[in-house]
Amino acid sequence: MRWAASDWWNSESPQWSHSFGDTGSRSGDVGPERCSGKLLAATSQWHSRALQAQIQNAGYVSDQLFQEFLASPGICDDIFGNYVVQKLLQYASPTQIKHAFVALKARDLGRLSRHQFGCRVVQALVDRLDQRDIVQFCALVRGQIPELTTHPSANHVLQRLLQKMPQLQLQTVVAELRGKVVELGCDLHGCRVLQRMVETCEGDVLDPVLDEVLDNAEALCESQNGNFVVQFVWLFERRRKDRASLMSLFESRLAHLSCNKYGSNVVERAFTFGSGVEQERFVRAMVGSPGDVHPPLVVAACHAYGNFVVRRMLELSTGIARRALLYHVERRSGLLAGPYGRFLVAALEGTSK
């Protein structure tokens, strides 16, 4: 393929990268100084890749290249340029990071956080900020937490902030979310932020959020997005009473939740990661009392979603719980002849090996 001389700098040609030298080389003469004066070209795909390679190979960012970044406001939210900025921030010195934070604050961090590509740059910046700057960042977003939580791009920035946020700032975030946990938990993006909070926050700072989750656990279990929040509350068990409360819900509403498209996922996960005692309680609730005409086992085994729960119990139960479950499944021969009986048979055969 032939390239005109005028195409050398203006085209998407991979040959442009050769003007930097071998991007795969790690020799000492390959440094970011050779990238100087070319940062604006990073808005094209090949130029962006070459710059990233040069910065990574050098392992540092020259002052000249960093000043070019500070003078190029549009590069942060560019489809290709944002990758170069991320690489710059990854290898920048602590002093350069502080200057970058000041510069990006002046360019409106809130706008960048809401931008499809700019939010990646902000996340890379948050990874390098010290605690003092994190506190300043939290002050910038105060009062905007619910809106950032449900934003397609900004929610990722908030998740990254939560991982580095001091206790006092976490309390402010929780205060802004109070009374909105169910709404946010059922949101496609909001549920991710709540999961990150459950995963990373320790102590009693998260109590108001956890209390709202438990008070509305059934509604969240039946939500396409909210069910993941309940699963995280079960898995991380920040408070002893959280699992106890959820276990009581599962026992009383086992048939209903097992037959719900999303609730069945919660029940499966809870059983899979439950203790031996909790698994026994699940099985007792599933087989029902001796006088039950239609115990949860019968309802769930004949349902499109519920049969997955029964199969998981057959696969993972042990000891007395397993013997009780096998007894009731084999005793009710109609279950194996039902529309999903072949799956139960397969689960029985798999566990008997």
C-alpha positions in Angstrom: 0.0 0.0 0.0 1.4 3.4 -1.0 1.2 6.6 1.1 1.6 10.1 -0.2 4.0 12.4 1.6 1.1 14.6 2.9 -0.5 11.5 4.5 2.5 11.0 6.8 1.1 13.2 9.6 -2.6 13.5 8.6 -3.7 10.0 7.9 -4.5 7.1 10.1 -1.5 5.3 8.8 0.4 3.0 11.2 3.6 4.3 9.5 3.2 7.5 11.6 4.2 5.5 14.6 7.6 5.0 13.1 8.3 8.7 13.4 8.6 7.9 17.1 10.9 5.0 16.5 10.1 1.4 17.4 7.1 1.5 19.8 7.9 -2.0 21.0 11.5 -1.0 22.0 12.4 -0.6 25.6 15.8 0.9 25.1 17.0 3.9 27.0 16.8 6.3 24.0 13.0 5.9 23.7 11.4 8.6 25.9 8.4 10.8 26.0 10.5 13.8 24.9 10.2 12.3 21.4 6.4 12.7 21.7 6.7 16.4 22.5 4.8 18.6 20.1 2.6 15.7 18.9 0.0 15.4 21.7 -2.7 17.0 19.6 -2.3 14.3 17.1 -3.4 11.8 19.7 -7.0 12.4 18.6 -6.5 9.8 15.8 -6.3 6.1 16.5 -2.9 5.2 15.3 -1.2 8.3 16.8 -2.9 7.6 20.1 -1.5 4.1 20.2 2.0 5.2 19.4 1.9 7.9 22.1 0.7 5.4 24.7 3.4 2.9 23.8 6.1 5.6 24.1 4.9 6.8 27.5 4.6 3.2 28.8 8.0 2.2 27.5 9.7 5.3 29.1 7.9 4.8 32.4 7.6 8.5 33.1 6.1 11.7 31.7 8.4 14.6 30.7 7.5 18.1 31.9 7.2 19.3 28.3 4.7 16.6 27.4 2.8 17.2 30.5 2.6 21.0 29.8 1.2 20.1 26.3 -1.5 18.0 28.1 -2.4 21.0 30.3 -2.7 23.2 27.2 -5.0 20.7 25.4 -8.4 20.8 27.1 -10.2 18.8 24.4 -8.1 15.7 24.5 -9.7 14.4 27.7 -13.1 13.7 26.2 -11.8 12.5 22.8 -12.5 9.0 21.7 -8.8 8.2 21.2 -7.1 11.0 23.1 -8.6 10.0 26.5 -6.5 6.8 26.4 -3.3 8.9 26.1 -4.4 11.1 29.0 -5.0 7.9 31.1 -1.5 6.7 30.3 -0.1 10.1 31.2 -1.9 10.1 34.6 -0.7 6.5 35.2 3.0 7.4 34.8 2.9 11.1 36.0 4.8 12.1 39.1 2.9 13.1 42.3 3.6 16.8 41.6 2.3 16.4 38.1 -0.9 14.7 39.4 -1.6 17.7 41.7 -1.2 20.0 38.7 -3.5 17.8 36.7 -6.1 17.8 39.4 -6.1 21.6 39.5 -6.3 21.8 35.7 -9.2 19.3 35.4 -11.1 21.1 38.2 -10.8 24.3 36.2 -12.2 22.4 33.2 -15.2 21.2 35.2 -14.7 17.7 36.7 -18.4 17.3 36.9 -18.8 17.6 33.1 -15.9 15.3 32.5 -17.4 12.7 34.9 -20.6 12.7 32.9 -18.9 12.3 29.6 -18.6 8.9 27.9 -14.8 9.2 27.5 -14.0 11.9 30.0 -15.2 9.7 32.9 -12.3 7.3 32.1 -9.8 10.1 32.6 -11.4 11.1 35.9 -11.2 7.5 37.1 -7.5 7.4 36.2 -7.0 10.7 38.1 -8.9 9.4 41.2 -6.6 6.4 41.3 -3.6 8.7 41.8 -5.0 11.3 44.1 -3.9 11.4 47.7 -6.4 11.6 50.6 -6.4 15.4 50.8 -7.3 15.7 47.1 -9.9 13.0 47.5 -11.6 15.1 50.2 -11.5 18.1 47.8 -13.1 16.0 45.1 -15.8 14.8 47.4 -16.6 18.5 48.2 -17.0 19.2 44.5 -19.7 16.5 44.1 -21.5 17.1 47.3 -25.2 17.5 46.7 -25.0 15.6 43.4 -24.6 12.0 44.6 -28.1 10.7 43.6 -27.8 12.1 40.1 -24.2 10.8 39.7 -25.4 7.4 41.0 -27.8 6.9 38.1 -25.7 8.5 35.4 -24.4 6.0 32.8 -20.9 7.4 32.9 -20.6 9.3 36.2 -21.6 6.2 38.3 -18.2 4.7 37.4 -16.4 7.7 38.8 -18.5 7.6 42.0 -17.6 3.9 42.4 -13.9 4.7 42.2 -14.3 7.5 44.7 -16.1 5.2 47.1 -13.0 2.9 47.2 -10.8 5.8 48.4 -13.2 8.0 50.3 -12.5 8.7 54.0 -15.2 7.8 56.6 -16.5 11.3 57.1 -17.1 11.7 53.3 -18.8 8.3 53.2 -21.3 9.5 55.8 -22.1 12.5 53.6 -22.8 10.1 50.6 -25.0 7.8 52.7 -26.9 10.9 54.0 -27.7 11.9 50.4 -28.9 8.4 49.5 -31.1 8.0 52.5 -34.7 7.4 51.5 -33.8 6.7 47.9 -32.1 3.3 48.2 -35.0 1.3 46.6 -35.3 3.6 43.7 -31.5 3.6 43.1 -31.2 -0.1 43.7 -33.7 -0.8 40.9 -31.8 1.5 38.5 -29.4 -0.1 36.0 -26.5 2.2 37.1 -27.6 2.9 40.7 -27.5 -0.8 41.7 -23.8 -0.9 40.8 -23.0 2.0 43.1 -24.9 0.3 46.0 -23.1 -2.9 45.4 -19.7 -1.1 45.5 -20.8 0.5 48.8 -21.7 -2.8 50.3 -18.4 -4.3 49.1 -16.1 -1.5 50.3 -17.7 0.3 53.2 -16.9 -1.0 56.7 -18.2 -0.1 60.2 -21.6 1.3 60.9 -21.5 4.1 58.3 -23.6 2.0 55.9 -26.3 1.1 58.4 -29.0 3.5 56.9 -28.5 2.0 53.5 -28.6 -1.6 54.7 -31.7 -0.9 56.8 -33.5 0.3 53.7 -32.4 -2.7 51.7 -33.7 -5.1 54.4 -37.0 -3.2 54.8 -37.6 -3.5 51.0 -35.8 -6.8 50.4 -38.6 -8.6 48.7 -39.2 -5.8 46.2 -35.5 -5.6 45.5 -35.3 -9.4 45.0 -37.9 -9.2 42.3 -36.2 -6.3 40.5 -34.0 -6.9 37.4 -31.3 -4.8 39.0 -32.2 -4.7 42.6 -31.7 -8.4 43.1 -27.9 -7.9 42.8 -27.9 -5.5 45.7 -29.6 -8.1 47.9 -27.1 -10.7 46.8 -24.2 -8.5 47.8 -25.8 -7.8 51.2 -26.0 -11.6 51.7 -22.5 -12.3 50.5 -20.6 -9.6 52.4 -22.7 -9.7 55.6 -21.6 -6.4 57.0 -23.9 -7.0 60.1 -24.9 -10.3 61.6 -28.6 -9.3 61.5 -28.5 -8.8 57.7 -28.4 -12.5 56.9 -30.8 -13.4 59.7 -33.3 -10.9 58.3 -32.9 -12.2 54.8 -33.1 -15.8 55.9 -36.5 -15.1 57.5 -37.7 -13.6 54.3 -36.5 -16.6 52.2 -38.2 -19.1 54.6 -41.5 -17.3 54.6 -41.6 -16.5 50.8 -39.5 -19.3 49.4 -42.1 -20.6 46.8 -42.9 -17.1 45.6 -39.2 -15.9 45.3 -38.1 -19.2 43.7 -40.7 -18.8 41.0 -39.7 -15.2 40.2 -37.3 -14.6 37.4 -34.9 -12.5 39.5 -35.8 -13.7 43.0 -34.8 -17.2 42.0 -31.3 -15.9 41.3 -31.1 -14.5 44.8 -32.3 -17.7 46.4 -29.8 -19.8 44.4 -26.9 -17.5 45.4 -28.0 -17.4 49.1 -28.2 -21.2 49.2 -24.9 -21.6 47.4 -23.0 -19.3 49.8 -25.0 -20.2 52.9 -23.6 -22.0 55.9 -24.5 -25.6 56.6 -27.2 -24.5 59.1 -28.6 -22.0 56.6 -28.8 -24.7 53.9 -30.7 -27.0 56.3 -33.2 -24.2 56.9 -33.6 -23.7 53.2 -34.3 -27.4 52.7 -36.8 -27.5 55.6 -38.6 -24.5 54.1 -38.6 -26.1 50.7 -40.1 -29.5 51.7 -42.6 -27.8 53.9 -44.5 -29.3 56.9 -46.1 -32.8 56.9 -49.6 -31.3 56.3 -48.7 -29.1 53.3 -50.6 -30.2 50.2 -48.6 -27.9 48.0 -45.3 -27.3 49.7 -42.7 -25.0 48.0 -40.9 -28.0 46.6 -43.9 -29.0 44.5 -44.5 -25.4 43.3 -40.9 -24.7 42.5 -40.0 -28.1 40.8 -42.8 -27.5 38.3 -41.9 -24.0 37.5 -39.6 -22.6 34.7 -37.5 -20.7 37.3 -38.2 -22.6 40.5 -36.7 -25.8 39.1 -33.3 -24.2 39.0 -33.5 -23.6 42.7 -34.5 -27.2 43.4 -31.7 -28.5 41.2 -29.2 -26.3 43.0 -30.3 -27.6 46.3 -30.0 -31.2 45.0 -26.5 -30.5 43.8 -25.1 -28.7 46.9 -27.0 -30.0 49.9 -25.3 -32.5 52.3 -26.0 -34.6 55.3 -29.5 -34.6 56.8 -30.7 -31.8 54.5 -29.7 -33.8 51.5 -31.4 -36.9 52.7 -34.6 -35.1 53.5 -34.6 -33.4 50.1 -34.0 -36.7 48.2 -36.7 -38.4 50.2 -39.4 -35.8 49.4 -38.4 -35.6 45.7 -38.4 -39.4 45.2 -41.6 -39.7 47.3 -43.4 -37.3 44.9 -42.9 -39.2 41.7 -45.0 -36.7 39.8 -42.2 -34.2 40.1 -39.9 -36.3 38.0 -42.6 -36.8 35.4 -43.4 -33.1 35.2 -42.3 -30.6 32.5 -38.9 -30.1 34.2 -38.6 -33.6 35.6 -35.8 -34.5 33.3 -33.6 -31.8 34.7 -34.3 -33.0 38.3 -33.4 -36.5 37.2 -30.1 -35.2 35.7 -29.4 -33.4 39.0 -30.1 -36.6 41.0 -27.9 -38.7 38.7 -25.1 -36.1 38.9 -25.1 -36.0 42.7 -25.2 -39.8 43.0 -21.9 -40.3 41.2 
